Amino acid sequence: MRHHRILGAVGTLVLWAAGCAVPAPTRNEELLRVERQLDELYQPLLALVRESHASVQDFMKTQLGRDWIFPLEKDEEVKLWLEKAEGDLMPRNERMVALIRAKRDLVDGPDLPPSWKALLEHQDGWRALHEKWKRDHLPYSWHSPTAFPKRLEAELEAAIETLGKRRTGLKTSS
């Protein structure tokens, strides 16, 4: 990914040095990009985050009967949590991480938003601990060493609102 950005920057410099201007994207190209950002990345990611949040809330209410998960107080709770984590939460987190990595080109700017980086760190850390537990049978705290980013949902909502306004502006100015 980084190599593509470097090659793109080098290409731009070569064109600039040769006296050739890099054409700005047309309004239609900008509109298509914004629609792809919304349809392929931001809205699907937000849907997964909301689904995950609702799933955790339901688990606490129906399985644990309280509004917190950790610490797990009984062996039965650990069993329920591991079933939930392996069968629902971790696979969804993996879909979120895969979506971000696959659609990285749709993020504006050179860096991922901090909450997205935090999500990648959260899932990558949890996966590593969980796989080590399965392989070596070493218990761990049954969750990621880093928290799920609390601001992710609100930041996605704000980004979608901004992109929606940008799309409307591009549609009305044509």
Secondary structure, 3 states (H helix, E strand, C coil): CHHHHHHHHHHHHHHHHCCCCCCCCCHHHHHHHHHHHHHHHHHHHHHHHHHHHHHHHHHHHHHHCCCCCCCCCCHHHHHHHHHHHHHHHHHHHHHHHHHHHHCHHHCCCCCCCHHHHHHHHHHHHHHHHHHHHHHHCCCCCCCCCCCCCCCHHHHHHHHHHHHHHHHHHHHHCC
